[in-house]
Amino acid sequence: MDLLASIFVDPFVRMATNPTFLTQVVWEGFVSGILYALVALGFVLIYKASGVFNFAQGIMVVFAALTLVGLAEKGMPAWIALAFTVAVMLVLATGIEKLVLRPLVNQPDIILLMATIGLTRFLVGLGEMVFGGEPKVMITEALGIPTGVLRFPLFGRNLVMKEIDITAAVVAMLMVGFLAVFFARTKIGRALRAVADDHQAALSVGISLERIWVIVWFAAGCVALVTGIMWGARSQVSFDLEIIALKALPVLILGGFTSVPGAIVGGLMIGIGEKVGEIYWGRLFGGGIESWLAYLIALAFLLFRPQGLFGEKIIERV
């Protein structure tokens, strides 16, 4: 009975008796979730356009952030360093298309996956060689990112919000909204959907696969840069961010590998779920469930709805 009370009664009593703290936990989970969604969006864009699961998206987050901070450390003004980093991501996207994707067109999916794993190790080595392996501090003040703390009265207590978290949530939502509109309403977006549906049909109507792939990988690189800045501002810029970025995998399983709305919903579910689970149920498992709860939720979805909430169910004739 004590165990059942600890699982089904005590957490909800704590939530009801301190709604301000519950709101605080949900807010922190929301910020993490929207950043998870941003990383997942990079996976979705590339998968929709080329059918490639880009295992390198996590290290792209780290590499973009390291490039920005590294250039700033060498004396380059922050906004010029930001523009230069965007240019680096464009060069990276072009190089990936020419050196990796183009030679492997029509190869099995496992070959393309292994290619992105190889790209991951290459970017890790390049990042360590150029920028070193030690953690770095994000140039938040130089980029105009506020670092203060705001307090709002709620249910007789103060709800504490860091300005960095508010900025991260707003920037991430704007980025997600912009990309969703861009790929849904523009000519390039329609071309992307055509490529995603059928490569050969897209080629037959004059759509350039090479151009689309460069655009999509560049967009994924820009998403990685924004994610790296926001995560780096909240903690530090280090190769540990790659592990955080891989939290996008459960997000993709929940939302579906081809769904932009799914990336958003899945990110929020994982972000809020792991924070609430850690605070209210973590002590039952000795703490630390935030590191594995997302993967447990993803496993449950794989068992009962493998295509995700918004993914398309694939039926094949045998």
HELIX and SHEET records of a PDB file:
HELIX    1   1 ASP A    2  PHE A    8  1                                   7    
HELIX    2   2 ASP A   10  THR A   17  1                                   8    
HELIX    3   3 PRO A   19  SER A   50  1                                  32    
HELIX    4   4 GLN A   57  GLU A   73  1                                  17    
HELIX    5   5 ALA A   78  ILE A   96  1                                  19    
HELIX    6   6 GLU A   97  LEU A  101  3                                   5    
HELIX    7   7 ARG A  102  LEU A  104  5                                   3    
HELIX    8   8 ASP A  109  PHE A  131  1                                  23    
HELIX    9   9 GLU A  163  ARG A  185  1                                  23    
HELIX   10  10 LYS A  187  ASP A  197  1                                  11    
HELIX   11  11 HIS A  199  SER A  204  1                                   6    
HELIX   12  12 LEU A  209  ARG A  234  1                                  26    
HELIX   13  13 LEU A  241  ALA A  245  1                                   5    
HELIX   14  14 ALA A  248  GLY A  255  1                                   8    
HELIX   15  15 VAL A  260  TRP A  281  1                                  22    
HELIX   16  16 GLY A  282  PHE A  285  5                                   4    
HELIX   17  17 ILE A  289  SER A  291  5                                   3    
HELIX   18  18 LEU A  293  PHE A  304  1                                  12    
SHEET    1   A 2 VAL A 149  LEU A 154  0                                        
SHEET    2   A 2 ARG A 157  LYS A 162 -1                                        
END                                                                             
